[in-house]
C-alpha cells in the first residue's frame, strides 16, 4: 500500500473568524496558519491598516465580519466593496447593530453597501437577527459578543441557512476560551476577557 502526504490549505472560514477575534482581543494572540485565500489576505491587510475608507472587495464574509467590528471601534469609517458586493444584502445585520447602539448610514441604496459607520461603544444585551439570507449575520454578531459589557443574548429568526457555520463560529470561539451557551435558536455569550 502506498501512502501520500497531502498538504491542504487552511480554512478561509476559520481564518477570517480568528482574524476578527484577534483584532478585538487584548492581549492579542498569534495565529500560526492562515488561509492564503484572497478574502483572508484582504481581511488581514484591512485589519493592519489605519485607513477610514475600507474596501472589502467582493468578499461577503469580509464585509459582514468587518461591519460589527468597525461599529465597535471609535472613529468614522466608510465600508464598501465591488459593484457585485453592492448588490449583496446587509439590512438584517445593520438593523441588528443599530438596535445595540451602532450608528450606520446607507450611502447609496437602502439595505446594501456601501455604508458609513460611526463607531463607538455597543451596549450588547438581547437581540434578534433574521438569518434567512445568511448565517454570516449571526456569526458576525457572535464574534463581537464577548467584548460588549452586556454580552449578547442572540435570538435567531427565519430559516437557519448554513447553520453549520454558526456552530463553527462558536467552536472557534470555544477553542480560544470564550464560553457560550446555545439552546436551539438562542445563543448566550456573556462579557468576558481572555
Secondary structure, 3 states (H helix, E strand, C coil): CCCCCCCCCCCHHHHHHHHHHHHHCCCCCCCCCCCCCHHHHHHHHHHCCCCCEEECCCCHHHHHHHHHHHHHCCEEEEEECCCCHHHCECHHHHHHHHHCCCEEEECCCCCECCEEEEECCCCCEEEEEECCCCCHHHHHHHHHHCCCCCCEEEEEECCCCCHHHHHHHHHHHHHCCCCCEEECCEEEECCCCC
